[in-house]
Amino acid sequence: MKSTSLAADTYNIDVVLAANDGEVIPATDITVDTGVTTTIYAAGGTGGASITPILIENDDLRGVAVYAKLRVLHAHPNVGLVDIHAKAQGVGSFDDSTRVLEGVDYTKSAVLNVAGGDYDFAVIAPNDNTFTPVISLSGTLEAGGVYTAYATEDDGILGLSVDTAP
């Protein structure tokens, strides 16, 4: 949900589970500001756990023709710090040189500017010298596009969504 369609105020949001016959999980209050575009993610909530709203101000997620913008979000409440790795799809293995973000904590995000291309992404536990992915994903990023890669607790999903197509 993008807050550009909301007036500046405090809102109480509920999350409706699409996969559970519309079960409603009450969430919490969120505050949105005037003139700020905010993306709101709902993390957690499975197995009776509470929902954590993650609000990310979109400083500048406009597409740029010469590279892709990739927002990385840690949305798995049961996992601590993680390292994020990226490499050319099908080329080599994950190692020290493929680490693009180190020590990312739950609810934290970062935006990376990357060349368009085909990539393998992985979430790897810090200090794992074998560089074994906890979860991984392959995807294509096009220059001029804006993407979000996110890891959730929903069956260990690492997803990649297109926010703005080039």
C-alpha positions as CSV (number, residue, x, y, z in Angstrom):
1,M,0.0,0.0,0.0
2,K,1.4,3.4,-0.9
3,S,0.6,6.2,1.5
4,T,0.4,8.9,-1.3
5,S,-3.4,8.1,-1.4
6,L,-3.8,8.8,2.4
7,A,-4.0,12.1,4.2
8,A,-1.4,12.7,6.9
9,D,-2.7,11.0,10.0
10,T,-2.5,7.9,12.2
11,Y,-4.4,4.9,10.9
12,N,-5.2,1.5,12.5
13,I,-4.7,-1.2,9.9
14,D,-5.9,-4.8,9.8
15,V,-4.5,-7.5,7.6
16,V,-6.8,-9.9,5.9
17,L,-5.3,-13.2,5.0
18,A,-6.2,-14.2,1.5
19,A,-5.2,-17.9,2.1
20,N,-7.3,-18.3,5.3
21,D,-10.9,-17.6,4.3
22,G,-10.4,-13.9,4.9
23,E,-9.3,-14.2,8.5
24,V,-8.5,-10.7,9.9
25,I,-5.4,-10.2,12.0
26,P,-5.5,-6.9,13.8
27,A,-2.4,-5.0,13.3
28,T,-1.3,-1.7,14.9
29,D,-1.4,2.0,14.4
30,I,0.7,3.5,11.6
31,T,1.4,7.2,11.0
32,V,1.9,8.7,7.5
33,D,3.2,12.1,6.8
34,T,2.2,14.7,4.1
35,G,4.3,14.7,1.0
36,V,6.1,11.4,1.8
37,T,5.5,8.3,-0.3
38,T,5.6,5.3,2.1
39,T,5.3,1.7,1.3
40,I,3.7,-0.4,4.1
41,Y,4.5,-4.1,4.5
42,A,2.9,-6.5,6.9
43,A,5.4,-9.0,8.4
44,G,4.7,-11.9,10.7
45,G,1.3,-13.0,11.7
46,T,1.6,-16.7,11.0
47,G,1.0,-19.2,13.7
48,G,-0.9,-16.7,15.8
49,A,2.0,-14.3,16.0
50,S,1.3,-10.6,15.8
51,I,1.7,-8.5,12.6
52,T,4.6,-6.1,12.4
53,P,4.0,-3.1,10.1
54,I,7.1,-2.1,8.3
55,L,7.0,1.4,6.9
56,I,9.6,2.4,4.4
57,E,9.8,5.9,3.1
58,N,10.5,5.9,-0.6
59,D,13.2,8.6,-0.9
60,D,13.6,8.3,-4.6
61,L,12.5,5.1,-6.3
62,R,12.1,6.6,-9.7
63,G,13.5,4.5,-12.5
64,V,16.9,5.5,-14.0
65,A,17.6,4.4,-17.5
66,V,21.2,3.3,-16.9
67,Y,20.6,1.0,-14.0
68,A,18.0,-0.9,-12.0
69,K,17.1,0.1,-8.4
70,L,16.7,-2.9,-6.1
71,R,15.2,-2.4,-2.6
72,V,16.1,-5.3,-0.3
73,L,13.9,-5.9,2.7
74,H,14.4,-8.3,5.7
75,A,10.8,-9.3,6.6
76,H,11.3,-12.6,8.4
77,P,10.7,-12.0,12.2
78,N,12.2,-15.4,13.3
79,V,15.6,-14.8,11.7
80,G,18.2,-12.5,13.1
81,L,21.0,-10.8,11.1
82,V,21.6,-12.0,7.5
83,D,23.9,-11.2,4.7
84,I,22.6,-10.6,1.2
85,H,24.5,-11.9,-1.8
86,A,24.1,-11.3,-5.5
87,K,26.0,-12.6,-8.5
88,A,25.6,-13.1,-12.2
89,Q,23.0,-15.8,-12.8
90,G,24.6,-19.3,-13.2
91,V,28.2,-17.9,-12.9
92,G,30.3,-19.2,-10.0
93,S,29.4,-19.7,-6.4
94,F,28.5,-17.4,-3.6
95,D,31.5,-16.2,-1.6
96,D,32.9,-13.1,0.1
97,S,33.0,-11.1,-3.1
98,T,29.2,-11.7,-3.8
99,R,28.1,-10.1,-0.4
100,V,26.3,-6.8,-1.2
101,L,24.7,-6.2,2.2
102,E,26.1,-7.4,5.6
103,G,24.3,-7.8,8.9
104,V,20.8,-6.8,7.8
105,D,18.4,-7.0,10.7
106,Y,14.6,-7.7,10.7
107,T,12.5,-4.8,9.3
108,K,15.6,-3.1,7.8
109,S,16.0,-2.3,4.1
110,A,18.4,-0.7,1.7
111,V,18.3,0.4,-2.0
112,L,21.0,-0.8,-4.4
113,N,21.7,0.6,-7.8
114,V,22.7,-2.4,-10.1
115,A,23.3,-3.0,-13.7
116,G,20.5,-4.6,-15.6
117,G,21.0,-8.3,-16.0
118,D,20.2,-11.8,-14.8
119,Y,21.1,-12.5,-11.2
120,D,21.2,-15.1,-8.5
121,F,20.3,-13.7,-5.0
122,A,20.8,-15.4,-1.7
123,V,20.2,-14.9,2.0
124,I,23.2,-16.3,3.9
125,A,23.7,-16.5,7.6
126,P,26.6,-14.2,8.8
127,N,29.8,-16.0,9.4
128,D,28.8,-19.0,7.3
129,N,32.1,-19.6,5.6
130,T,30.5,-22.3,3.4
131,F,28.2,-19.6,1.9
132,T,25.2,-21.9,1.9
133,P,22.0,-20.0,1.1
134,V,19.2,-20.2,3.6
135,I,17.0,-19.2,0.7
136,S,17.8,-18.1,-2.9
137,L,16.2,-16.8,-6.0
138,S,17.1,-16.0,-9.6
139,G,15.7,-13.0,-11.4
140,T,16.1,-10.5,-14.1
141,L,16.5,-6.8,-13.4
142,E,16.1,-4.4,-16.3
143,A,17.8,-1.0,-16.4
144,G,15.2,1.6,-15.6
145,G,13.2,-0.7,-13.4
146,V,12.5,-0.5,-9.7
147,Y,12.3,-3.8,-7.8
148,T,11.9,-5.1,-4.2
149,A,13.5,-8.3,-3.0
150,Y,12.1,-9.5,0.3
151,A,12.5,-12.5,2.6
152,T,9.5,-13.6,4.6
153,E,8.5,-16.3,7.1
154,D,5.9,-17.7,4.7
155,D,7.6,-21.0,3.9
156,G,10.9,-19.3,3.7
157,I,10.0,-17.2,0.6
158,L,12.5,-15.0,-1.1
159,G,10.5,-12.9,-3.5
160,L,11.2,-10.3,-6.1
161,S,8.5,-7.9,-7.1
162,V,8.5,-5.3,-9.9
163,D,7.6,-1.9,-8.4
164,T,8.1,0.1,-11.6
165,A,8.6,-1.5,-15.0
166,P,11.2,0.1,-17.3
